[in-house]
Amino acid sequence: MAISVAPLTTTVMGAVEERHAGIASGINNAVSRCAGLLAVAGLGILMLGLFARGLDHRLAGIEMPPSARQAIGGQTERLAALKIPAGIPEPARTQARSAVDRAFLDGFRGVMWAAAGLALLASLSAAWLIRDQAFVSQGSQVRQ
């Protein structure tokens, strides 16, 4: 984001007349804030879904009482900070903690891949949509 914000703002501000600079700046800031909000919400939902799916998959291979499995599954919104119930015997307890940690890594990896994909899409759309002003001016002179 640090690499893209300054050029994007420069492009937006350079694309409008000076008398519309305030409006352009306000719209640019509002869109930036909304995009950040949607990114945090969307990636958070993705993380929670991947974590819950990975945890269910990993807990299925561990022998433990159904009540303990349900207690763990009911805490998925806590992600890696969820508590393993005390009534689980030691080998299964260690396996359950490992399952939680691995499910968290699965979710984190998924979010990082999604973020990388979104960054790639953003760069491709910027390359396609943002035109160099000098090039556009030359192109319009050639057509005349």
TAZIKA-V959200 format. One record per helix or strand of 3 or more residues. SS is the DSSP state (@ for helix, = for strand). FROM is the first residue (numbers start at 1). TO is the last residue. If there is no record, write none. Layout:
{{SS/FROM/TO} {SS/FROM/TO}}
This chain:
{{@/2/14} {@/18/59} {@/66/73} {@/76/81} {@/90/129} {@/133/143}}
